[in-house]
Amino acid sequence: DPFARAVYVFSNQRRDRIKMLLWDRNGFWLLMNQLASYYNSFSWIRGSWILRSLSPLPRGQ
């Protein structure tokens, strides 16, 4: 369900770029990041799916 309170994370095959998709009350957010050339790749946990809980920071931080 794309409207759920979840963040969907995608990467390319080389794992040097990621995209995150999430739903806010005002619409979708698409966040993208590319590693600098001196880093090899993002670290990913291997194996089964692991769910993590995210909580927002208080305003002003």
MOPAC internal coordinates of N, CA, C and O (Angstrom, degrees):
PM7 1SCF
backbone

  N    0.0000 0     0.00 0     0.00 0    0    0    0
  C    1.4529 1     0.00 0     0.00 0    1    0    0
  C    1.5304 1   109.05 1     0.00 0    2    1    0
  O    1.2310 1   118.71 1   -71.09 1    3    2    1
  N    1.3180 1   120.07 1   108.91 1    3    2    1
  C    1.4665 1   121.44 1  -177.79 1    5    3    2
  C    1.5220 1   113.89 1   -67.26 1    6    5    3
  O    1.2310 1   119.75 1   163.13 1    7    6    5
  N    1.3433 1   118.08 1   -16.87 1    7    6    5
  C    1.4627 1   120.57 1   179.56 1    9    7    6
  C    1.5321 1   112.28 1   -91.90 1   10    9    7
  O    1.2310 1   119.77 1  -176.97 1   11   10    9
  N    1.2987 1   118.04 1     3.03 1   11   10    9
  C    1.4678 1   122.20 1   178.27 1   13   11   10
  C    1.5256 1   109.38 1   -71.15 1   14   13   11
  O    1.2310 1   121.12 1   -16.58 1   15   14   13
  N    1.3111 1   115.47 1   163.42 1   15   14   13
  C    1.4682 1   119.93 1   177.14 1   17   15   14
  C    1.5217 1   108.09 1   -81.51 1   18   17   15
  O    1.2310 1   121.18 1  -103.52 1   19   18   17
  N    1.3123 1   115.35 1    76.48 1   19   18   17
  C    1.4604 1   121.17 1  -177.17 1   21   19   18
  C    1.5201 1   109.07 1  -143.89 1   22   21   19
  O    1.2310 1   120.95 1   -20.54 1   23   22   21
  N    1.3131 1   115.78 1   159.46 1   23   22   21
  C    1.4580 1   122.74 1   174.07 1   25   23   22
  C    1.5187 1   106.69 1  -116.24 1   26   25   23
  O    1.2310 1   120.67 1   -56.44 1   27   26   25
  N    1.3233 1   116.32 1   123.56 1   27   26   25
  C    1.4605 1   121.69 1   178.78 1   29   27   26
  C    1.5238 1   107.73 1  -100.14 1   30   29   27
  O    1.2310 1   120.39 1   -53.94 1   31   30   29
  N    1.3349 1   116.86 1   126.06 1   31   30   29
  C    1.4618 1   122.25 1  -175.42 1   33   31   30
  C    1.5187 1   108.76 1  -114.45 1   34   33   31
  O    1.2310 1   120.92 1   -48.94 1   35   34   33
  N    1.3345 1   115.84 1   131.06 1   35   34   33
  C    1.4594 1   122.95 1  -179.89 1   37   35   34
  C    1.5254 1   108.54 1  -127.14 1   38   37   35
  O    1.2310 1   120.70 1   -29.48 1   39   38   37
  N    1.3296 1   116.27 1   150.52 1   39   38   37
  C    1.4655 1   119.97 1   175.48 1   41   39   38
  C    1.5228 1   109.28 1  -137.34 1   42   41   39
  O    1.2310 1   121.50 1   -18.98 1   43   42   41
  N    1.3329 1   114.73 1   161.02 1   43   42   41
  C    1.4539 1   118.77 1   173.57 1   45   43   42
  C    1.5291 1   108.54 1   -82.73 1   46   45   43
  O    1.2310 1   120.49 1    -4.70 1   47   46   45
  N    1.3141 1   116.67 1   175.30 1   47   46   45
  C    1.4659 1   120.41 1  -174.42 1   49   47   46
  C    1.5290 1   112.01 1   -65.37 1   50   49   47
  O    1.2310 1   119.70 1   144.55 1   51   50   49
  N    1.3322 1   118.17 1   -35.45 1   51   50   49
  C    1.4705 1   120.87 1   179.20 1   53   51   50
  C    1.5204 1   112.47 1   -77.62 1   54   53   51
  O    1.2310 1   120.46 1   168.89 1   55   54   53
  N    1.3213 1   116.72 1   -11.11 1   55   54   53
  C    1.4695 1   124.02 1   178.94 1   57   55   54
  C    1.5235 1   112.70 1    59.62 1   58   57   55
  O    1.2310 1   120.60 1  -144.94 1   59   58   57
  N    1.3316 1   116.45 1    35.06 1   59   58   57
  C    1.4590 1   119.27 1   173.74 1   61   59   58
  C    1.5297 1   111.52 1  -106.98 1   62   61   59
  O    1.2310 1   120.36 1  -178.39 1   63   62   61
  N    1.3290 1   116.92 1     1.61 1   63   62   61
  C    1.4635 1   122.58 1   176.28 1   65   63   62
  C    1.5232 1   109.09 1  -138.40 1   66   65   63
  O    1.2310 1   120.75 1   -38.64 1   67   66   65
  N    1.3211 1   116.16 1   141.36 1   67   66   65
  C    1.4585 1   120.16 1   174.89 1   69   67   66
  C    1.5197 1   109.58 1  -131.91 1   70   69   67
  O    1.2310 1   121.41 1   -25.88 1   71   70   69
  N    1.3237 1   114.91 1   154.12 1   71   70   69
  C    1.4586 1   122.91 1   173.01 1   73   71   70
  C    1.5166 1   107.44 1  -130.65 1   74   73   71
  O    1.2310 1   121.10 1   -40.10 1   75   74   73
  N    1.3258 1   115.51 1   139.90 1   75   74   73
  C    1.4606 1   121.30 1   177.75 1   77   75   74
  C    1.5166 1   108.15 1  -124.08 1   78   77   75
  O    1.2310 1   120.67 1   -47.01 1   79   78   77
  N    1.3148 1   116.33 1   132.99 1   79   78   77
  C    1.4554 1   122.71 1  -179.21 1   81   79   78
  C    1.5161 1   108.45 1  -119.40 1   82   81   79
  O    1.2310 1   120.82 1   -49.95 1   83   82   81
  N    1.3347 1   116.04 1   130.05 1   83   82   81
  C    1.4610 1   119.73 1   177.14 1   85   83   82
  C    1.5164 1   109.61 1  -147.40 1   86   85   83
  O    1.2310 1   121.08 1   -23.26 1   87   86   85
  N    1.3186 1   115.53 1   156.74 1   87   86   85
  C    1.4603 1   123.32 1  -179.67 1   89   87   86
  C    1.5157 1   109.22 1  -102.68 1   90   89   87
  O    1.2310 1   120.86 1   -48.09 1   91   90   89
  N    1.3159 1   115.95 1   131.91 1   91   90   89
  C    1.4555 1   123.20 1   172.80 1   93   91   90
  C    1.5245 1   106.02 1  -117.78 1   94   93   91
  O    1.2310 1   119.63 1   -14.17 1   95   94   93
  N    1.2986 1   118.30 1   165.83 1   95   94   93
  C    1.4679 1   120.14 1  -179.01 1   97   95   94
  C    1.5257 1   112.36 1   -57.81 1   98   97   95
  O    1.2310 1   120.24 1   153.82 1   99   98   97
  N    1.3208 1   117.15 1   -26.18 1   99   98   97
  C    1.4641 1   121.63 1  -177.28 1  101   99   98
  C    1.5183 1   113.59 1   -93.72 1  102  101   99
  O    1.2310 1   119.65 1   172.96 1  103  102  101
  N    1.3073 1   118.28 1    -7.04 1  103  102  101
  C    1.4586 1   121.15 1  -179.59 1  105  103  102
  C    1.5181 1   111.54 1   145.49 1  106  105  103
  O    1.2310 1   121.30 1    10.07 1  107  106  105
  N    1.3239 1   115.12 1  -169.93 1  107  106  105
  C    1.4584 1   121.42 1  -179.08 1  109  107  106
  C    1.5226 1   110.77 1   -84.95 1  110  109  107
  O    1.2310 1   120.88 1   -32.57 1  111  110  109
  N    1.3279 1   115.92 1   147.43 1  111  110  109
  C    1.4582 1   123.87 1   170.79 1  113  111  110
  C    1.5222 1   106.87 1  -111.90 1  114  113  111
  O    1.2310 1   120.66 1   -45.76 1  115  114  113
  N    1.3103 1   116.34 1   134.24 1  115  114  113
  C    1.4569 1   121.72 1   173.14 1  117  115  114
  C    1.5176 1   106.82 1  -122.25 1  118  117  115
  O    1.2310 1   120.60 1   -67.10 1  119  118  117
  N    1.3135 1   116.45 1   112.90 1  119  118  117
  C    1.4622 1   122.09 1  -179.35 1  121  119  118
  C    1.5196 1   108.24 1  -108.33 1  122  121  119
  O    1.2310 1   120.43 1   -44.81 1  123  122  121
  N    1.3203 1   116.78 1   135.19 1  123  122  121
  C    1.4585 1   121.40 1  -179.13 1  125  123  122
  C    1.5175 1   109.55 1  -128.19 1  126  125  123
  O    1.2310 1   120.69 1   -32.53 1  127  126  125
  N    1.3352 1   116.28 1   147.47 1  127  126  125
  C    1.4535 1   121.30 1   177.76 1  129  127  126
  C    1.5186 1   108.77 1  -147.14 1  130  129  127
  O    1.2310 1   121.11 1   -40.26 1  131  130  129
  N    1.3312 1   115.48 1   139.74 1  131  130  129
  C    1.4550 1   121.78 1   176.20 1  133  131  130
  C    1.5158 1   107.55 1  -125.08 1  134  133  131
  O    1.2310 1   120.68 1   -46.81 1  135  134  133
  N    1.3223 1   116.30 1   133.19 1  135  134  133
  C    1.4585 1   120.62 1  -179.82 1  137  135  134
  C    1.5207 1   110.82 1   -69.97 1  138  137  135
  O    1.2310 1   121.01 1   -30.32 1  139  138  137
  N    1.3217 1   115.68 1   149.68 1  139  138  137
  C    1.4574 1   120.82 1   173.09 1  141  139  138
  C    1.5273 1   108.59 1   -65.63 1  142  141  139
  O    1.2310 1   120.48 1   -21.51 1  143  142  141
  N    1.3174 1   116.70 1   158.49 1  143  142  141
  C    1.4637 1   120.94 1  -173.08 1  145  143  142
  C    1.5277 1   113.56 1   -63.61 1  146  145  143
  O    1.2310 1   119.22 1   157.32 1  147  146  145
  N    1.3368 1   119.10 1   -22.68 1  147  146  145
  C    1.4624 1   119.95 1  -178.18 1  149  147  146
  C    1.5265 1   113.27 1   -85.01 1  150  149  147
  O    1.2310 1   119.42 1   177.50 1  151  150  149
  N    1.3299 1   118.72 1    -2.50 1  151  150  149
  C    1.4640 1   121.90 1   172.52 1  153  151  150
  C    1.5205 1   108.22 1  -100.15 1  154  153  151
  O    1.2310 1   120.32 1   -33.30 1  155  154  153
  N    1.3165 1   116.98 1   146.70 1  155  154  153
  C    1.4627 1   120.10 1  -178.85 1  157  155  154
  C    1.5147 1   112.21 1   -80.20 1  158  157  155
  O    1.2310 1   120.41 1   120.71 1  159  158  157
  N    1.3393 1   116.81 1   -59.29 1  159  158  157
  C    1.4602 1   120.01 1  -176.46 1  161  159  158
  C    1.5180 1   109.79 1  -163.74 1  162  161  159
  O    1.2310 1   121.42 1   -15.74 1  163  162  161
  N    1.3309 1   114.88 1   164.26 1  163  162  161
  C    1.4535 1   120.45 1   172.89 1  165  163  162
  C    1.5203 1   108.89 1   -69.57 1  166  165  163
  O    1.2310 1   120.13 1   -34.33 1  167  166  165
  N    1.3106 1   117.35 1   145.67 1  167  166  165
  C    1.4661 1   121.49 1   177.28 1  169  167  166
  C    1.5186 1   109.26 1   -85.57 1  170  169  167
  O    1.2310 1   120.51 1   -48.76 1  171  170  169
  N    1.3088 1   116.63 1   131.24 1  171  170  169
  C    1.4591 1   122.25 1   179.07 1  173  171  170
  C    1.5105 1   108.75 1  -121.53 1  174  173  171
  O    1.2310 1   120.72 1   -34.79 1  175  174  173
  N    1.3066 1   116.22 1   145.21 1  175  174  173
  C    1.4583 1   121.53 1   176.18 1  177  175  174
  C    1.5218 1   107.87 1   -78.80 1  178  177  175
  O    1.2310 1   120.55 1   -52.22 1  179  178  177
  N    1.3022 1   116.55 1   127.78 1  179  178  177
  C    1.4665 1   120.23 1   179.48 1  181  179  178
  C    1.5186 1   110.16 1   -87.33 1  182  181  179
  O    1.2310 1   121.05 1   -25.51 1  183  182  181
  N    1.3062 1   115.59 1   154.49 1  183  182  181
  C    1.4587 1   119.63 1   176.45 1  185  183  182
  C    1.5109 1   112.07 1   105.61 1  186  185  183
  O    1.2310 1   121.39 1    30.52 1  187  186  185
  N    1.3140 1   114.95 1  -149.48 1  187  186  185
  C    1.4639 1   120.59 1  -174.43 1  189  187  186
  C    1.5257 1   110.89 1   -69.87 1  190  189  187
  O    1.2310 1   121.49 1   -15.54 1  191  190  189
  N    1.3217 1   114.75 1   164.46 1  191  190  189
  C    1.4619 1   121.65 1   179.80 1  193  191  190
  C    1.5197 1   109.94 1   -65.28 1  194  193  191
  O    1.2310 1   120.80 1   -42.47 1  195  194  193
  N    1.2926 1   116.07 1   137.53 1  195  194  193
  C    1.4565 1   121.59 1   177.04 1  197  195  194
  C    1.5192 1   107.94 1  -123.17 1  198  197  195
  O    1.2310 1   120.83 1   -54.03 1  199  198  197
  N    1.3188 1   116.01 1   125.97 1  199  198  197
  C    1.4552 1   121.04 1   179.85 1  201  199  198
  C    1.5175 1   109.44 1   -96.94 1  202  201  199
  O    1.2310 1   120.96 1   -43.62 1  203  202  201
  N    1.3088 1   115.77 1   136.38 1  203  202  201
  C    1.4580 1   121.74 1   178.31 1  205  203  202
  C    1.5195 1   108.71 1  -122.43 1  206  205  203
  O    1.2310 1   120.79 1   -34.62 1  207  206  205
  N    1.2984 1   116.09 1   145.38 1  207  206  205
  C    1.4545 1   121.83 1   177.74 1  209  207  206
  C    1.5250 1   109.50 1   -96.59 1  210  209  207
  O    1.2310 1   120.33 1   -46.73 1  211  210  209
  N    1.3279 1   116.98 1   133.27 1  211  210  209
  C    1.4559 1   122.72 1   177.54 1  213  211  210
  C    1.5130 1   108.78 1  -113.54 1  214  213  211
  O    1.2310 1   120.26 1   -39.21 1  215  214  213
  N    1.3127 1   117.11 1   140.79 1  215  214  213
  C    1.4617 1   120.14 1   175.16 1  217  215  214
  C    1.5270 1   108.71 1  -129.75 1  218  217  215
  O    1.2310 1   120.39 1   -37.35 1  219  218  217
  N    1.3200 1   116.87 1   142.65 1  219  218  217
  C    1.4716 1   120.05 1  -177.32 1  221  219  218
  C    1.5226 1   111.72 1   -70.42 1  222  221  219
  O    1.2310 1   121.03 1   -28.27 1  223  222  221
  N    1.3264 1   115.63 1   151.73 1  223  222  221
  C    1.4556 1   121.01 1   174.22 1  225  223  222
  C    1.5191 1   109.29 1   -77.02 1  226  225  223
  O    1.2310 1   119.75 1   -29.69 1  227  226  225
  N    1.3242 1   118.08 1   150.31 1  227  226  225
  C    1.4694 1   119.75 1   174.73 1  229  227  226
  C    1.5272 1   110.27 1   -62.70 1  230  229  227
  O    1.2310 1   120.39 1   -28.02 1  231  230  229
  N    1.3004 1   116.86 1   151.98 1  231  230  229
  C    1.4699 1   120.66 1  -179.80 1  233  231  230
  C    1.5205 1   110.55 1   -58.80 1  234  233  231
  O    1.2310 1   121.37 1   -36.33 1  235  234  233
  N    1.3326 1   114.98 1   143.67 1  235  234  233
  C    1.4546 1   120.44 1   178.13 1  237  235  234
  C    1.5145 1   114.47 1    91.29 1  238  237  235
  O    1.2310 1   119.93 1  -175.94 1  239  238  237
  N    1.3208 1   117.75 1     4.06 1  239  238  237
  C    1.4688 1   120.19 1   178.38 1  241  239  238
  C    1.4971 1   110.61 1  -114.86 1  242  241  239
  O    1.2310 1   120.10 1   180.00 1  243  242  241

